[in-house]
Structures are given as structure tokens and as C-alpha cells.
Amino acid sequence: MSDAMWGYGVEWLAAAASNPRACKRAWDQGEGIALLEAGRFWDVLSVPDRLGLLTLDLLWQPDLPVPGPTLVDTAAHRVGFFLPPEPGSRWIGAGLRHAGKGSWIAVPPPYRPGRFLEWLIPPDGTGSLHKPIMLETALRQAHGRLTVLAPACGD
């Protein structure tokens, strides 16, 4: 990603903060994490990391659009997919957590990891997000594959 793209990603992500300037300071100091409110520019669907990584792999195909911003939390073993905000949406499934309006998400800056958080696909500043229907389809496929593989792996 070019320096200009990093800059656009920083501005886009910081715009979700109540004080974008303080947000950028938080990224440059201390642990490099800022708390941003979901539900205005984006929602986040958090899933267990095995499911999330396989889902992202299914979404990363030459014939599909580049997936939206995706964050991994290595301490909590979760992957977060950034989606368009949809106040009425409900994501149901074992281990799925939907963060919308009134929820806060810890995020590092797009240009480096912060503590245990790291961007698998950083925001590019265009406002591009995961398409819910594509994400749902990939989650179903990934869940099916993990269900089939679980007995053979001993999980």
C-alpha cells in the first residue's frame, strides 16, 4: 500500500472517532489503539479466528472484488469484518458477534499493528466495506468446510 493510501485509510478510519485528532494521537502514542464507535460508518461482524480466516480466504478470489477491511485480534482469537451499518440486521450463529450502533471497537492504525490487533486487510480510505451477502455466503461455505474437517482433525 502506498503512503497516500495509508493516509487515506487513516483519515477514513479516524473520521469514525468523536475526536479524529485525539484518535490519531492515540495511534501514535502508547499501545497504538483507539476506541471507535460502530454503527455510523460501519458495523463489525466478529467471528472465531478459524472461521474468519477461512472465510477471508474464500472471499479473496481473482474474480471477486477485493474484500473490505478485516481486523484480527490475536489475543481473543477473533476476526472482524467491517460491513455497511445496518440498524436492523441480525447475524445469528455460534460465535458470531455483531457490533453496531452503541458498540465500541478497539482498532490500531491502518499502517501498523497495535498490541494484539492487526489489519489483515487495512482500510484504503475509499469507504469500501464487505458486502453482507458475499460475507454471509463465504461464512456458510467456511462453516461447512470446518464442520466436515473437524472429525478428521480431532476438533
N, C-alpha and C positions, 0 to 999 in steps of 0.2 A: 504494500500500500504506500502511495507517495505521501510526502509531508503535507501536501494540500489536502489529500483525502483524510489524513489523521485530523487535521484542523477542522474539516467539515464535520467529521464524526464527533469530535469534542464539542463543538458548538451545538450540534443537534441533540446530543445526549444531555448536555448541561442545561439546555432550554427546558427540560422537564423539572429542573430544580426551582424551588421558590426563590433562590438567590443564585443565579448561574455563576457569578464571580466567586462566591464562597464555595461553591461546588468545585470549581477548578482549583481553588487553593487547597481544598481537602485532598484532591488527587495528587497535588504536588508536594504535600507535606504528610507527615505521619505515616499511616499504613496505606495511604493511597486509595481510600474507599470513600464513596459518597452515598448517602441515602437519597433515593429519588422516588417520588410518588408515582405509582402506576395509575392507569385509568384516564389520563389526559391525552398523551401522545401515543401510548402503547400499554398493552397488558402483557403479562408474562405467564406462560404455562410452564411450570416446573415439574420435571419427571425424574424418576430414578436414573442414575447415570448410564447403566447398561442399556436401558430402553432408549434414552435420549441420544446416546452415541450411535446406536444402530439406526435410529430414526433419521439423524442428521446424515448418515452415510447414504440412506435411501433417497434423501432429498437432494444430495449433491450429485446430480446426473447431468451429463452434457446436454441433454435435450430439455432440461428443466431450467427455470430461472434460478439465479444464484439465491440460495437460502438467505433469510433475514438474519438479523443479529441473534447470536446464540452465545450464552454465557455458561460456563461450568463452575460449579462450587465443589472443589476437591475435598473439602472438609465434610460437607453434608452429603457428598456423592449424588449431586443433582445436576441436571442440565436445564437451563431456562431458555425457552423460545419466545422471542418478542413478537407479539401479534398486534393487529389493529385493536384499539379499545372497543369493546362491545359490552355495554352495560348489562344486557340481558343474556349473554352467553353463559352456558354451563358446560363445563368439561367434567365428565364423570368417568372414573376408572380408578383402579387400585394404584395408589401412589401419585395420582395427578393432583397438583395444586395450582389453582388459577388465582393470580394476583391482579385485581382490577382496582377500580376507584376506592380509595381509602387504604390501600396496601402500599407498603414501602419496600423498595428493593435496594440492596447494597450492590453497588457496581464500581468497578475500577475504571480508570480512563481507557479509551479505546486503544491507546498506544503501548500499554504495559499491564502486566498482572498486578493485582493488589492483594496481598496476603494470600488467601486461598481461592480467590476469584480470578478467572481468566476468560477472555473472549476467545471462543472457538471461531466465531465469525463476528468481527467488530462492526459496529455501525459505521456506514460510509458517509453519513451526512445527507443522503438523499431522502431519508424517511422510509426507505424500503423495509418492509416487515415480512414475516412469514405469512403466507396465505392460509387461513384457517382450514379450508377444505383439503389443501395439499398436505398440511401438517397432520390432520386427522387421518387421512388415508395412509400416510407413512407410519404414523403411530400404530395403526391397526396391523399393518404388514410386519412391523418390527415386533409387536407383541406376539403375533402368530409365530414368527420365527423363533423368538425366545422360548415360547411355550413348547415348541417342537424340540428345541435343543436342550431344554432343562433336564429331562431324564438322562440323556446321554452324557451331560456334563456333571451330573450329580447335584444340581442346584435344587 
